[in-house]
Amino acid sequence: MAAGVQEVTDRATTVLTENADDLLRYFRRRVGDDDAPDLLADTLMTAWRRTPVLPQDPGEARAWLFGVAHKTLLNHRRGIQRRTRLADRVRTVLASTDPAPAADAGLDVRDAINALDSRHAEIVRLVHWEGFTLAQVADILDQPASTVRNHYQQAKQHLREALEATVIC
């Protein structure tokens, strides 16, 4: 390693080591004991990657490091807000949908789908459970639309036969 690079690495190691406990306390006071170690690790990783811009003066380097910690904390809080909004949206969707059918409702159909060839079963699930068109399924599966249409027709025929057999029995 070149002398200049080694010097930067040594200085960064010293600054990070000397300030790690203070940074951990900084995070604990703001987010508690559960998230603080992870935020400290993120901060140290970010600071390590950015060592070329680490100020020479120890006081400035400490302030710079706390600036990195502050930005890490802001990112953490934004992540919490995003997850909270997502959870709220999911709860809203779940509250507005019909209740789930009984556990055994449609069991014969699910069994018939599960008995299909895996390619056919996935196409049926994507169309009927996920609401995609055959063209969209072709894109999802990265297959020609004609192949997906053909497999879908075959799957419908197999399902028809399987379900008719269960009705007759």
C-alpha positions in Angstrom: 0.0 0.0 0.0 1.4 3.5 -0.8 2.5 5.6 2.1 -0.3 8.2 1.4 -3.0 5.6 1.3 -1.7 4.0 4.4 -1.7 7.4 6.2 -5.3 8.0 5.2 -6.3 4.5 6.3 -4.6 4.9 9.6 -6.1 8.3 10.2 -9.6 7.0 9.3 -9.2 4.0 11.6 -8.2 6.3 14.4 -11.1 8.8 13.9 -13.6 6.0 13.6 -12.3 4.1 16.6 -12.1 7.2 18.8 -15.7 8.3 18.0 -17.5 4.9 17.8 -18.7 5.0 21.4 -19.9 8.6 21.1 -21.7 7.7 17.9 -23.4 4.7 19.5 -24.6 6.9 22.4 -25.8 9.5 19.8 -27.9 6.8 18.1 -29.1 5.2 21.4 -30.5 8.5 22.6 -32.4 8.9 19.3 -33.6 5.4 18.4 -33.0 3.2 21.4 -30.9 0.1 21.9 -32.4 -2.1 19.2 -31.5 0.0 16.1 -28.5 1.9 17.4 -25.8 -0.7 16.6 -27.1 -1.1 13.1 -27.0 2.6 12.5 -23.5 2.8 13.9 -22.4 0.1 11.5 -24.0 1.9 8.6 -22.4 5.1 9.6 -18.9 3.6 10.0 -19.3 1.8 6.6 -20.3 5.0 4.9 -17.5 7.0 6.6 -14.9 4.3 5.7 -16.0 4.4 2.0 -15.6 8.2 2.1 -12.2 8.4 3.9 -10.6 10.4 1.1 -12.8 13.4 2.1 -12.3 12.9 5.8 -11.0 16.3 7.2 -7.5 16.4 8.5 -8.3 18.3 11.7 -9.5 15.9 14.4 -12.3 18.2 15.5 -13.5 18.7 12.0 -13.2 15.0 11.3 -15.4 14.3 14.4 -18.0 16.9 13.2 -17.9 15.4 9.7 -18.5 11.9 11.2 -21.5 13.1 13.1 -22.8 14.7 9.9 -22.6 11.2 8.3 -24.4 9.8 11.4 -27.1 12.4 11.1 -27.7 11.6 7.4 -27.8 7.9 8.3 -30.4 8.6 11.0 -32.5 10.6 8.5 -32.4 7.7 6.1 -33.4 5.3 8.9 -36.4 7.5 9.8 -37.5 7.8 6.1 -37.4 4.0 5.9 -39.6 3.7 9.0 -42.0 6.2 7.5 -42.1 4.3 4.2 -42.7 1.0 6.0 -45.5 2.6 8.2 -47.2 4.0 5.1 -47.0 0.7 3.3 -48.4 -1.1 6.4 -51.2 1.4 6.6 -52.0 0.9 2.9 -52.0 -2.9 3.3 -54.3 -2.6 6.3 -56.7 -0.4 4.4 -56.8 -2.8 1.4 -57.3 -5.8 3.7 -60.1 -4.0 5.6 -61.9 -3.1 2.4 -61.8 -6.6 0.8 -64.2 -9.4 1.3 -63.4 -11.8 4.1 -61.4 -14.8 3.1 -63.3 -17.8 2.0 -63.5 -20.8 4.2 -60.3 -22.9 4.3 -61.8 -25.7 2.3 -63.6 -23.5 -0.2 -62.3 -24.2 -3.7 -60.1 -27.0 -2.5 -60.9 -29.2 -5.5 -60.0 -26.3 -7.9 -56.7 -25.7 -6.0 -55.9 -29.4 -6.1 -56.6 -29.5 -9.8 -54.4 -26.6 -10.4 -51.6 -28.1 -8.3 -51.9 -31.3 -10.3 -51.2 -29.4 -13.6 -47.7 -29.2 -15.1 -45.9 -26.4 -13.3 -45.8 -24.2 -16.4 -49.6 -24.5 -16.9 -50.3 -24.1 -13.2 -48.3 -20.8 -13.0 -50.1 -19.4 -16.1 -53.5 -20.2 -14.5 -52.5 -18.7 -11.2 -51.2 -15.5 -12.8 -54.3 -15.1 -14.9 -57.0 -16.0 -12.3 -55.4 -15.3 -9.0 -53.2 -12.3 -9.8 -55.4 -10.8 -12.5 -52.9 -10.5 -15.3 -53.8 -10.8 -19.0 -52.2 -13.5 -21.1 -50.0 -10.8 -22.8 -48.8 -9.7 -19.4 -48.2 -13.3 -18.3 -46.0 -13.7 -21.5 -43.9 -10.7 -20.4 -43.7 -12.0 -16.8 -42.6 -15.5 -17.9 -40.5 -14.1 -20.7 -42.2 -16.4 -23.2 -43.8 -15.7 -26.6 -47.5 -14.7 -26.2 -48.5 -17.6 -28.6 -46.8 -20.1 -26.3 -48.6 -18.7 -23.2 -51.9 -18.8 -25.0 -51.3 -22.4 -26.1 -50.3 -23.5 -22.6 -53.3 -21.6 -21.1 -55.7 -23.5 -23.5 -54.1 -26.8 -22.5 -54.3 -25.9 -18.8 -58.0 -25.1 -19.2 -58.7 -28.4 -20.9 -56.8 -30.3 -18.2 -58.7 -28.4 -15.5 -62.0 -29.1 -17.1 -61.3 -32.8 -17.3 -60.0 -33.0 -13.7 -63.0 -31.0 -12.3 -65.5 -33.1 -14.3 -63.9 -36.2 -12.9 -64.3 -35.0 -9.3 -68.0 -34.1 -10.0 -68.7 -37.6 -11.4 -67.0 -39.3 -8.5 
